Amino acid sequence: MDQLQYVSDNLRHGPAAIWAHLHPVIQSLKEDIDSSIIYFIINGPTTQYRNKINFYLFATKVYEYGFTCASLNFLEAGHGKGAADGIGGVIKRKADDLVNVQGKDITCAKDLLEGLKSNVNVHLHEVVEEEIDKIESGLPNNLKPLPKTMQIHQLQTVRPGEVKHRVLSCFSCQETFCNCFNPVTTSFTVEDTAINLLELEARRIPQLIKVENVVCKNLKSKYCVMRYDGRPYPRIILDVDEEEEEVEVKVMHCVGVNRFFGP
């Protein structure tokens, strides 16, 4: 299979953008290799891969390419993506040469593709915003998160809309999808009425947190309470992405009953 690199003018990094970038990769893979199973091995940023939207897309999109089952596996923290990072590094150095050595301007993805097409032995492809929007528009509004999402290391799907997930991965069994380490099966079902989770949390703990209805820059450096596995945990908001409606938070450590400090 050829080395592949995809670029885009769209700077979104969420699950919809990821699967738009994966689309030509999976298509090329399906054409080159006649297989009914596909394996993904990735790292685990929560805003990109380890979240309910990506799990839903994993449990549905792979069947659109003709696969009958799939496995999604998370690398442990601190493990790199050697070959993939290496290809990205080559592209960045070549782009620097185009600007600093050859004096060319790169103002968009098309400029980059045009400048690199004869300089690298990598198949280049542009992902346009419409491809991302198409995937995003098909997402349900009220997906439920998988239990213990942050502890999951392996997900498997053998039928559309359903995943088996477990804390530990298994690659040793001859059976493709075994029952080692007590996997839990979850089906993605969309409820008739969408639930505003912010309002729900406000009703549960009104004395602890003032819930904002809009993700905005004003939330930066403020404290919040997040519910994980049914328990509330205090957090400090480090950064806010208004476009993606996401926040980056820092965990506070418990040092006693209702006593916490920031690392």
Secondary structure, DSSP 8 states (H G I E B T S, - for coil): ---EEEE-S----SHHHHHHHHHHHHHHHHHH---SEEEEEE---TTTTSSHHHHHHHHHHHHHTT-SEEEEEE--TT---HHHHHHHHHHHHHHHHHHHTS-----SHHHHHHHHTTT-SSEEEE--HHHHHHHHHTS-S-----TTGGG--EEEEEETTEEEEESS-----SSSS--TT--EEEE----SS---HHHHHHHH-TTT----SS--GGGTT-EEEEEETTEEEEEEEEEEETTTTEEEEEE-EEEETTEEE--
